[in-house]
Amino acid sequence: MGTYIVLSNFTDQGIRNVKDTGKRSDAVRELAKKFGVTVKDFYWTLGSYDVVAIFEAPDDASMTAFGLAIGTQGNVRTQTLRAYSRQDLNTILTKLG
């Protein structure tokens, strides 16, 4: 399973309905299951991003499809980062020779 960090900003629609953001995170958790994605955690943040979430997905295609499904709801714009653990990085570095 790959780890993904998703940085999100509310759209105009999302901020107008900000009182529902907790409920929307529950709906995202349920939607994720349909794509084989697991929600590890959500964080509502101060600064450049409004919400930061951590997900695990079986592959990039599943995560991409899930991200597109979130986008169609119109509440947030996202930026997805593929994250690697220390162990993952060590495996990658062994390929350098």
RANOR-V50152 format. One record per backbone hydrogen bond with DSSP energy under -1.0 kcal/mol. CO is the residue of the C=O (numbers start at 1). NH is the residue of the N-H. If there is no record, write none. Layout:
BEGIN
CO:NH
CO:NH
END
This chain:
BEGIN
2:57
3:83
4:55
5:81
6:53
7:79
8:50
8:51
9:77
11:15
12:16
13:17
15:18
17:20
18:21
20:24
21:25
22:26
23:27
24:28
25:29
26:30
27:31
28:32
32:35
32:37
33:36
38:56
41:54
43:52
50:45
51:8
52:43
53:6
54:40
54:41
55:4
56:38
57:2
59:63
60:64
61:65
62:66
63:67
64:68
65:69
66:70
67:71
68:72
70:73
71:74
75:11
77:9
79:7
81:5
85:89
86:90
87:91
88:92
89:93
90:94
92:95
93:96
END
